Amino acid sequence: MEVDTKFAIVALVLAAAIVNNEPMMANGLTPWSMCGVAEERLMSCKPSVTLTNPVPPSAACCSAISGADLSCLCSKKSLLAALGLDPNQATQLPAKCNIKTTVRC
């Protein structure tokens, strides 16, 4: 079950990396929300899943993950391969954030 939760978190971070708030704001668009979490909160996890020099997840990242609809995120996990993020780092986020869930991907 822990592995399933990790995949959900990977999907969360991946989806956050797909869309960047800056171009949206420049075009007059509003930031997006996915699976119950605002984009800017999801982006707080990106430094923890980079390919080079990932950092431990911040309190903001862990808060974002804990507030997400993990079942929704599980449905998006197939997007991960295309973003250049480290899936191994991403799958470790739930454990690093001490998040427990019964969600199965």
C-alpha positions as CSV (number, residue, x, y, z in Angstrom):
1,M,0.0,0.0,0.0
2,E,2.8,2.4,0.7
3,V,4.1,2.0,-2.8
4,D,0.6,2.9,-4.1
5,T,0.6,6.1,-2.1
6,K,4.1,6.9,-3.4
7,F,2.8,6.7,-7.0
8,A,0.0,9.1,-6.1
9,I,2.5,11.6,-4.8
10,V,4.6,11.2,-7.9
11,A,1.6,12.0,-10.0
12,L,1.0,15.1,-7.9
13,V,4.5,16.4,-8.4
14,L,4.5,15.6,-12.1
15,A,1.2,17.4,-12.7
16,A,2.6,20.4,-10.9
17,A,5.6,20.5,-13.1
18,I,3.5,20.4,-16.3
19,V,2.1,23.8,-15.9
20,N,4.0,26.8,-14.6
21,N,2.2,29.6,-13.0
22,E,4.3,32.4,-14.5
23,P,3.2,32.0,-18.2
24,M,-0.4,31.7,-17.1
25,M,-0.2,34.9,-15.1
26,A,1.5,36.7,-18.0
27,N,-1.4,35.7,-20.2
28,G,-4.0,36.9,-17.7
29,L,-5.0,33.3,-16.7
30,T,-5.5,32.2,-13.2
31,P,-3.5,29.5,-11.5
32,W,-5.0,26.0,-11.7
33,S,-6.0,23.5,-9.1
34,M,-5.7,19.7,-9.4
35,C,-7.1,17.0,-7.3
36,G,-8.1,19.5,-4.6
37,V,-4.8,21.3,-4.3
38,A,-3.8,24.7,-5.8
39,E,-1.0,24.7,-8.3
40,E,1.3,26.9,-6.1
41,R,1.1,24.4,-3.3
42,L,1.9,21.5,-5.6
43,M,4.9,23.4,-7.0
44,S,6.4,23.4,-3.5
45,C,7.3,19.7,-4.0
46,K,9.2,20.2,-7.2
47,P,12.6,20.8,-5.5
48,S,12.3,17.5,-3.8
49,V,12.0,15.4,-7.0
50,T,14.5,17.0,-9.3
51,L,17.1,14.8,-11.0
52,T,20.0,16.7,-9.6
53,N,20.4,17.7,-5.9
54,P,16.9,17.0,-4.7
55,V,16.2,18.5,-1.2
56,P,14.0,17.1,1.6
57,P,10.3,18.0,1.2
58,S,9.4,21.2,2.8
59,A,6.5,21.6,5.3
60,A,4.6,23.3,2.4
61,C,5.1,20.3,0.2
62,C,4.0,17.8,2.9
63,S,1.0,20.0,3.6
64,A,0.1,20.0,-0.1
65,I,0.4,16.3,-0.4
66,S,-1.6,15.6,2.8
67,G,-4.5,17.8,1.4
68,A,-4.6,16.2,-2.0
69,D,-7.2,13.7,-3.3
70,L,-4.8,10.8,-3.7
71,S,-7.3,8.7,-5.7
72,C,-7.5,11.5,-8.2
73,L,-3.7,11.8,-8.4
74,C,-3.4,8.0,-8.9
75,S,-5.3,8.5,-12.2
76,K,-2.6,10.8,-13.4
77,K,0.5,8.8,-12.5
78,S,1.1,7.8,-16.2
79,L,2.3,11.3,-16.9
80,L,5.5,11.0,-14.9
81,A,7.8,9.6,-17.5
82,A,7.7,12.7,-19.7
83,L,8.7,15.4,-17.2
84,G,12.3,14.8,-16.4
85,L,11.6,14.4,-12.7
86,D,13.1,11.6,-10.6
87,P,10.3,9.1,-9.9
88,N,12.4,7.4,-7.2
89,Q,12.6,10.7,-5.3
90,A,8.9,11.4,-5.9
91,T,7.8,8.0,-4.6
92,Q,9.7,8.6,-1.4
93,L,7.7,11.8,-0.5
94,P,4.9,10.2,1.5
95,A,7.3,8.4,3.7
96,K,9.4,11.5,4.1
97,C,6.3,13.5,5.0
98,N,4.9,10.8,7.3
99,I,1.7,10.5,5.3
100,K,-0.4,7.4,5.8
101,T,-3.2,6.5,3.5
102,T,-5.3,3.6,2.3
103,V,-5.4,4.8,-1.3
104,R,-4.3,2.1,-3.8
105,C,-3.2,3.1,-7.3
